[in-house]
């Protein structure tokens, strides 16, 4: 079973993703912010993919990405944004190996998200 | 600096240095030897006193020892306390013996005889008979041999005493019978120690006992015996040194130190081992070193007098040397003033004397030379006078030439300028000296060879004055009209030497002539112009009105763009806050839809919720694009191809509504750095707008061209144009003329093009269609 880390500061959004992803046969780990996500990334070695919100009040998504690069543990990520944050960091993201395809704008269609997750994980 | 000063100062400094070094050295040597001699005196004194004291102590021991051989005392001891009837007699005998001996020896305070148990059997002082001395040092020390008890304070006699004791032995068996002791007054010891002979005003000798207290009286302090503690350097060193006992244990001599009163003294010491006494001899440093202060005064006087003497001697010597030099100096001054008869020579045999005589010889030869110079001077004066006359005549001639109103120049046969007057120089705006020696044709007409019309050529050939009218050319390129008159001149042999040219400036006259003819022509032209001017005025007014309207439009646009920018940032902030709730609504709707819902209406409603959420998302995304602060990813693009790619998306659709697309592309367009994805959004918006402006079909003409530093793209339609109101609100978000428009299309286009530093404008004439124009900077523009 694939393990997915969901990072978002909005509990309502986390709950939707959790319900949806479990229904579709994934194991879900939740992180209510960037700091918690970094902690989980440092301790749990078996995360297959991450759904990451860009704009969060304490540690934004770009911090999590940078931490992954720092500890040299790059896992596939789908970057979720409600605004122009992803654009703002796009040059950084591109340098770290992400493309426009990895970005989804809120409100995202859950099935679109599912399609993207399956593509990233290489399951039909 | 004068030589005199130099000499006296060097003299002075040598003497100062020498005395400055010598005097302190002498002083130190003197001080050292004085200190040594004082110390030796003290040491001799203290050693001799110590010897004396030891002898005295020995003597005390001997005298007590002698008494211990007394039969009377022996008898008493043998029968004492044994109830013998002879005891009273023996006691009286012994008593007498002791009293008598005491009287013979005034220094003795008391003799006493103790029995074996330490009880006083008999004493010269009756009150002590019978007392128990078994614990007294006198008894204990005296049992084994001759013993001297250190100075102690006697409670009985109320004074400090010494005590000497010795064992009393049986004259036959040598068996110990008792102890014989004498208490001794200190008078004799004090006399020995405190004898002041040869000790000066402050010298003192005293004994310090083994406990560190004074055993003999002090010279400057009352009541010190056994009361004054002395712990000075002298005492410490004496104990360390132990005098003759260890003669080699270090230096005995010590330096100046403070004594028990705290006064600085010089001192020596000696140690008496038997008593562990220290004998000290000390003298106040002040007295000891008194001779030194006298010596110091003498040295100071020497230090003061010697340099003065050296200074005076220096001045005297300097005078001796510089005197003749000064006389020589005075002599040279006299000769300098012209008194060649002055003699400075002296008979002195030294170098200065030789110099002065050589000087006199020189003066003599100078005197002879001066005479011949005088004749020469006279000749020079005469020549000067004739030259002056010549110069005056030249000046007159020069003044004449310079002040004539004609330009005058003198030129030789090689056409080189010999001279030029100020008037001519003024004509050419140059100083007259600049012309001398130069070619006349170069200077006056800027030619490379002799002027073809040169009047000089003819004048020199014919020998007659020749005239010509020509133009002078200045260095700055301006020219003026002149009349030239060349007059040849000849040398004394009649051969032609050159020519003089008289130059008259006729520019003003020429101008006046031209003016007259021009004025006539003008008169005719003016009439023609007056008639056409009326037409022009009308045209200018029309143009001005047009410009005014353009200006008004530009101002409106400016206000508009300011408004849009602030609206944009507001929208950006708001959009973020709206997206999260939208996500929750949309997500929940989707989750619900995944459940098995039987009611179709509920299912449909959920679908509507989901779809509307995404419509809201689209609007927000467009708003965000409109307010986007900068370009995204840029690359160099062929704009024609980029437009063509956009057109191909809509072409099929346009055919259905009868819209034709005409292309008028610039060939070989320059590549431009843009965000192609964004720019294509602009193109599709503009093409769609154009199409929608022509509901009945028509043509869109896309033209690309270069305009200054910009790449220009025009989208022209054949629709009905737009109203004035639409023109004003064109870029305002949510303003639309379409039934289903969001009113964001052009606002987004505007945002994108601004981010590229470009321009977007519209031209519309009613019923003639609209032209949308995009201008993009060729340099890519700095975002």
Interface residues (C-beta under 8 A of the other chain):
Chain A: X10 X12 X13 X16 X17 X19 X20 X23 X55 X82 X83 X84 X87 X90 X105 X106 X107 X108 X109 X110 X111
Chain B: X572 X575 X576 X579 X580 X582 X583 X584 X585 X586 X587 X588 X590 X591 X594 X613 X614 X616 X617 X621 X624 X628 X629 X632 X633
